[in-house]
Amino acid sequence: MKAFKSAAQIKDNLQKQSYIASEEIATIMYLSQQLGKPLLSEGPAGVGKTELAKAIAAATGRELIRLQCYEGLDETKALYEWEYAKQLLYTQLLRDKLSSTLSDSRNLTEAADRLAAEEDVFFSMRFLLQRPLLKAILSDQPSVLLIDEIDRADAEFEAFLLEILSDFQVSIPELGTITAKHIPLVVLTSNNTRELSEALKRRCLYLFIDYPSSEQELAIVRLKIPELAPKLAAQAVEVVQRLRGMDLRKSPSISETLDWAKALVTLNSSNLDSETLDKTLSVLLKHETDLTRAKRRLRQLTGEPMEPDEDSGLGQFRIQN
């Protein structure tokens, strides 16, 4: 398992995994590894928070163990589930063997002692269905634990995580306390749909990932979609950047920029004219009101007449054909 010796090495290795990291991302990721502290990454949806965990797992050669959070998530779905039906089946199948073991007991005390000696058969890991958190703790090799969209889970579940993130151990009534064989590299992500507790934040290093600059986004598009013509890639990124300056219900994410770039390649587009924009803008925008407004505003990108709107956020920008 690879351990990085510097932030620069992390940045280089992430780029080999097609993830372009800023100096801040590389530095915080390095500190998370060195200090053994979880990393809490917040920011808008689709800016690469989940991809960061995937890329760091690939770069280090670790298994990625992912817990997708949602409302109503509890410890039985995140930690473990005890398979009572399987335990009962074992009891029924071993009934005759138990009878033979206990048959010559001289009294109840001796029978109870003999039965206690066999408890490991009925209370063991074989009846434990591992969920992501327990799987990361019991892993024989260092892993990357991704707790994705923690803000979607309830505050009660967030509180449940505190023991694990502090001591990397869990208490299982049937088996006792289990401590991690290897401390996993933990990445939590949040889309800021609710405020997380100070107790959780205190246990983590914090990283805010925002939308990238034009230069960063263009570099990402060129890296991920190299078949897109450089001129068209620059035009597409400029449009996306301008859209994010508008008052939209949902601004396009990096993942949607890449989807749009793939769509332009698929359609063999050579230029962003009004017809191409009209046909493909729904790849970027997912609300009808956003689409209607953006199409009306973006006509100025091709120099077409349009009604003036000082609040468009697009100014007098023109795409250079």
Secondary structure as the mmCIF struct_conf table of DSSP 4:
data_model
#
loop_
_struct_conf.conf_type_id
_struct_conf.id
_struct_conf.beg_label_comp_id
_struct_conf.beg_label_asym_id
_struct_conf.beg_label_seq_id
_struct_conf.end_label_comp_id
_struct_conf.end_label_asym_id
_struct_conf.end_label_seq_id
BEND BEND1 LYS A 5 SER A 6
HELX_RH_AL_P HELX_RH_AL_P1 ALA A 7 LYS A 16
TURN_TY1_P TURN_TY1_P1 GLN A 17 SER A 18
HELX_RH_AL_P HELX_RH_AL_P2 GLU A 23 LEU A 35
TURN_TY1_P TURN_TY1_P2 GLY A 36 GLY A 36
STRN STRN1 LEU A 39 GLU A 42
BEND BEND2 PRO A 44 PRO A 44
TURN_TY1_P TURN_TY1_P3 ALA A 45 GLY A 46
BEND BEND3 VAL A 47 GLY A 48
HELX_RH_AL_P HELX_RH_AL_P3 LYS A 49 THR A 60
TURN_TY1_P TURN_TY1_P4 GLY A 61 GLY A 61
HELX_LH_PP_P HELX_LH_PP_P1 ARG A 62 ARG A 62
STRN STRN2 GLU A 63 GLN A 68
TURN_TY1_P TURN_TY1_P5 GLU A 71 GLY A 72
HELX_RH_AL_P HELX_RH_AL_P4 GLU A 75 ALA A 78
TURN_TY1_P TURN_TY1_P6 LEU A 79 LEU A 79
STRN STRN3 TYR A 80 TRP A 82
HELX_RH_AL_P HELX_RH_AL_P5 TYR A 84 LEU A 93
TURN_TY1_P TURN_TY1_P7 LEU A 94 LEU A 94
HELX_RH_AL_P HELX_RH_AL_P6 ARG A 95 LEU A 102
TURN_TY1_P TURN_TY1_P8 SER A 103 ASP A 104
BEND BEND4 ARG A 106 ASN A 107
HELX_RH_AL_P HELX_RH_AL_P7 LEU A 108 ALA A 117
TURN_TY1_P TURN_TY1_P9 GLU A 118 GLU A 118
HELX_RH_AL_P HELX_RH_AL_P8 GLU A 119 PHE A 122
BEND BEND5 PHE A 123 SER A 124
HELX_RH_3T_P HELX_RH_3T_P1 MET A 125 PHE A 127
STRN STRN4 LEU A 128 GLN A 130
HELX_RH_AL_P HELX_RH_AL_P9 PRO A 132 LEU A 138
BEND BEND6 ASP A 140 GLN A 141
STRN STRN5 SER A 143 ASP A 148
TURN_TY1_P TURN_TY1_P10 GLU A 149 GLU A 149
HELX_RH_3T_P HELX_RH_3T_P2 ILE A 150 ARG A 152
BEND BEND7 ALA A 153 ALA A 153
HELX_RH_AL_P HELX_RH_AL_P10 ALA A 155 ASP A 167
BEND BEND8 PHE A 168 PHE A 168
STRN STRN6 GLN A 169 ILE A 172
TURN_TY1_P TURN_TY1_P11 PRO A 173 LEU A 175
STRN STRN7 GLY A 176 THR A 179
BEND BEND9 LYS A 181 HIS A 182
STRN STRN8 LEU A 185 SER A 190
BEND BEND10 ASN A 192 ARG A 194
HELX_LH_PP_P HELX_LH_PP_P2 GLU A 195 SER A 197
HELX_RH_AL_P HELX_RH_AL_P11 GLU A 198 ARG A 202
TURN_TY1_P TURN_TY1_P12 ARG A 203 ARG A 203
BEND BEND11 CYS A 204 CYS A 204
STRN STRN9 LEU A 205 PHE A 208
HELX_LH_PP_P HELX_LH_PP_P3 TYR A 211 SER A 213
HELX_RH_AL_P HELX_RH_AL_P12 SER A 214 LYS A 224
TURN_TY1_P TURN_TY1_P13 PRO A 226 GLU A 227
BEND BEND12 LEU A 228 LEU A 228
HELX_RH_AL_P HELX_RH_AL_P13 PRO A 230 ARG A 244
TURN_TY1_P TURN_TY1_P14 GLY A 245 GLY A 245
BEND BEND13 MET A 246 MET A 246
BEND BEND14 ARG A 249 LYS A 250
HELX_RH_AL_P HELX_RH_AL_P14 ILE A 254 THR A 266
TURN_TY1_P TURN_TY1_P15 LEU A 267 ASN A 268
BEND BEND15 ASN A 271 ASN A 271
HELX_RH_AL_P HELX_RH_AL_P15 SER A 274 THR A 280
HELX_RH_3T_P HELX_RH_3T_P3 LEU A 281 VAL A 283
TURN_TY1_P TURN_TY1_P16 LEU A 284 LEU A 284
BEND BEND16 HIS A 287 HIS A 287
HELX_RH_AL_P HELX_RH_AL_P16 GLU A 288 LEU A 298
HELX_RH_3T_P HELX_RH_3T_P4 ARG A 299 THR A 302
TURN_TY1_P TURN_TY1_P17 GLY A 303 GLY A 303
TURN_TY1_P TURN_TY1_P18 GLU A 310 ASP A 311
BEND BEND17 SER A 312 GLY A 313
TURN_TY1_P TURN_TY1_P19 GLY A 315 GLN A 316
#
